[in-house]
Amino acid sequence: MQAVARQVSENAPGTPVACAYLELSTPDLSSACQELLAHGVRTITIVPLFLGVGKHAREDLPLLVAGLRAAHPDTVFELRGAVGEDTRLIALLAQIAIERP
């Protein structure tokens, strides 16, 4: 996740980026959003770095985002689909799988 955040920062300089975790690590989503809000960010795009759509992506994350929206009505929270559903990532993973060392 940190590598993806660094790449986002390199590709879009000046775009605030924060990593968040749903369990087993910190910061959690609320804390990461608080950090962004403290820096004046008023539109937060949440990009779940899940390869599949399990309980976290399907149930837990939408509930957390609904709570954030209720707590911060002046902020736009955009919840994207899990990256594992993006056809570009699927194609890249397939290419990596068939490459020979």
Residue pairs with C-beta under 8 A, 6 or more apart in sequence:
1 19
1 21
1 49
2 19
4 49
5 17
5 18
5 19
8 15
8 17
9 15
9 17
16 36
16 39
16 41
18 27
18 32
18 33
18 35
18 36
19 27
19 32
20 27
20 28
20 29
20 31
20 32
20 33
20 46
21 27
21 28
21 29
22 28
22 29
22 56
22 60
22 61
22 64
27 35
29 46
29 61
29 64
29 65
29 68
30 64
30 67
30 68
33 44
33 68
33 72
33 77
36 44
37 44
37 72
37 75
41 75
42 74
42 75
42 76
43 75
43 76
43 78
44 68
44 75
44 76
44 77
44 78
45 78
45 80
46 61
46 65
46 77
46 78
46 79
46 80
47 80
47 83
48 56
48 57
48 61
48 79
48 80
48 81
48 82
48 83
49 82
49 83
50 56
50 57
50 82
50 83
50 84
51 82
51 83
51 84
52 82
52 84
53 81
53 82
53 84
53 85
57 82
61 79
62 79
65 77
65 79
68 75
68 77
69 75
69 77
83 89
84 90
